[in-house]
Amino acid sequence: MTPGQLLLFAMGGLANAAYLFIVAAGLSLVFGALRVINMAHGSLYMVAAFVTVVIANQVGAGLGFWAGLLVAVAVTGAIGGVVEVLVLRRVYGREHLVQLLGTYAVSLVVAGAVRIVFGANYRTVASPIPGHLNLGGYSYASYSLFMIAAAIVIAAGVWAMLYRTNLGRNIRAAVADPDLLNATGVNVTRLYTTVFVIGAGLAGLGGSIVAPSQAIGSSIDTDVLVLAFAISVIGGLGSIIGSAVGSLIVGMVISFGLVIPATNPFALAFVFIIMTAVLTVRPRGLFGLPEN
Amino acid sequence: MSRLFPRFLGDRVRWGAVLVLFVFVGLIPPLAGLNENLNPDTSSRFQIFLGTSALVLALWAISYNLMLGYTGMVSFAHAAYYGVGAYTVALIFKRYHLPVLVGLGAAPFAAAAVGLVTGLVAQRAVRLYFSLLTLAISQLLFSIVFSWYDFTGGDNGISITLPDQLSDYTTLYYFTAAVVGICLLLMFILVRSPFGAALLSIRENRQRAAAIGINVKVYELAIYTIAALFAGVAGGLFVMYQQQAYPEMLYWTANAQPVVVSLLGGISTFLGPAIGAFIYVVLDNTISKQFPYQFDIILGAIVLAVVLAVPGGVSDAPSVFLRLRERFRRGEEAEKPPAESAGEAIRMFDVRKALASEAIQAEKVHSGKTLLRIEHLSRNFGGLRAVEDVSLEVKEGDRHAIIGPNGAGKSTLFNLITGQLKPSSGKVILDGRDITGRPPHVIAKTGIGRAFQITTIFPKLSVRQNLQYAMLAHAGYTVRPFGIADRIFAGEAQELAEAVGLGMWAGLPAGQLSHGDQRAIEIAISLALGSKLVLLDEPTAGMSAYETDKAMELVRRLATERFLTLLFCEHDMSVVFSTARTVTVMHQGRVLTAGTPEQIRRNPDVQKVYLGELEQEEVGA
């Protein structure tokens, strides 16, 4: 492998890590505060991807994508709010079996709705940032650089939200002890709704941002959900730093695994081997929170 | 599980439903033939084919429910074992040209072997992380099957053509029904056995299960492997009627099918998932044929409705029916025991008898040898020395209290003794045996019963079962995969329930009793273990003054009658001085002093610790 190729694959891994981080951060944030694994997280991502593609293609290149992104995030946030109020509120504190099945049911409903509304065909959208860079003799999509930048901005935003705002302080307090937080006069019920809406919005943001770089079909929900789980488990559920580290690992493994002929068919298997290995040594992942 | 022992009428309705199900299964082929004669549009072959698929789905779902309903484990890898079974049959038939029945015989063992190995890995984590690990394992197995093109056929899967005598639909149907029937019978025997009782107690409360001597991880691995074994049979049968195996069978989302089917039928009954399987197949072939996209939504709506509203699934129908009927017939029914015990149990026993027998044991104390010896025990949490260099001895037959202000290290000391925590240094010796750092289930078996500070019982099991399962575990019967658990020690458990004043409520789910009565169950469980030493962590926490007096009289009486040694910690000084014969005072993780209650009462250091504590509290407030 030449240095140019090495650089290219590393940058490809970073681009994978970028969108995966946005999705996994939402999953992890929700788990940290609500102690619920959201099986419908991938479905929200898929909804956002389809909404973005449809709007972008309607409105036209350039501006269309950004309009689609805004609408998609708003739509997924709204769906998140409805799901939290109608379903999640009734499963907090119950066995995690009930929580898994409740959000799984939501994912079935959302996935079914997506197939009815958008059909089963793959869709694509033109990149809002066309053009390629020259990377050591190889061409690299400018849009991938945008994805990496977006992930960094979002990581900084999530960090600032958690550590520099009242909302973030309350979320961190809710992670530690929701009952005590409630007793100090914070409306924890509303806080949970807010957190879930933010988590859903992040899933949507991930789906929107990924849309120009992939073909969007009606099975991307489970594909991304499995990877987001792997990231959360490797990094540790509930930890934003863990999500970042996990996304980097998974993004790189997929990028390098796919290009090396000997490992190509097993690229995804490597992700799960790493996931198994990490959990075997550290049962809560690299930066994980204990389960309540 | 109370559901296995319903009220008499419910029993009749339930067995009636089971009979109808069996007759229905037996009559599907003739009914399908009749249907074809009446409606020439329909194909009896297809109907029988659907019946076969429902049978296989029933077996698969019930094997899943061994984990889901009976042990409380959510696995995403179960479909992978189903797939392993299917590929075993297909590969042995196609690549090695052996009869398909050889493959079917090998399938359960292949699936169980893969289940055992991967289960060992998944066992590194518990609950949610366990579920996520099974997800990784499932995807790993899927990618192996998907990518190993030369052996497994990759994404094409493997198609086989069965010999003529097995490709007749009716023959295949009855063959499948027979295999499924045998498997169900084996699984039914298993869940009713003492082994099944151990699984139920793990589902209800892992901590309590370990504290009555059940090795939780080993039982979980065993049922995980057994479930994989039966999933392998189901996968093998699938290949026989579908004549193909394909990689999607192993994909993690394939687990949705047995889960939905189990939920639909009811996860708390044995045959519930079988009913769910037939409903699912009918739904799948009516709705999904016409509205393929809507089917997901309908399925999701059903799962949501079941999860949020009817956790019992279809199998709850008889109970719902009974409840409605009772509403109409109120007044005619015989008087029932109250649904809640309201703390009455504590009032039920004879205090005079307890006090009269007090004298018997007083002599034993002085002649007693050392039962529990703790040597220089320490435990740090980071920089905090929760327990530091604690040494103490508990004599046989003694009632030894450990007192001290909050944060003195009393609960940590208890957790070190019973294995919930491992000591940083020092030794715990019970009756001459070194039990330092052993896991809780081993320590429970060596003879230490424990009542926790936070009530730790099996809430959905009846009071009698709570005690019975503790006795089963203690006697080592829970390794038996045969026999009927609820018939073993039933009398002894009832007797013990009566001894603690809970006889009238022995059939009620323990979680329905009042706080004081649940404490009594907690104490009774530690007694059911036949332990030499019983540890009580604040036995009267949260009780009223009246309940406290009664409960401690109960404890004293039982200790006397059963020659128990007590080690307890308590904040209520009247409890300590009325019950203890020896008192150890702890302060900031260390032993301050030890002696008789009278010596402790007079000790100026002890007074200082408590007064100092008081002053601080006053200043702090």
Interface residues (C-beta under 8 A of the other chain):
Chain A: I37 V87 R90 V91 E95 H96 L97 V98 L100 L101 G102 Y104 A105 V106 S107 L108 V109 A111 G112 A113 R115 I116 T222 V226 F229 A230 S232 V233 L237 P265 F266 L268 A269 V271 F272 I273 M275 T276 L279 T280 P283 R284 G285 E291
Chain B: L68 G72 V74 V121 R124 A125 V126 R127 L128 Y129 S131 L132 L133 L135 A136 I137 Q139 L140 S143 I144 F146 S147 Y149 W252 T253 A256 V259 L263 Y293 Q294 F295 D296 I297 I298 L299 G300 A301 I302 V303 L304 V307 L308 P311
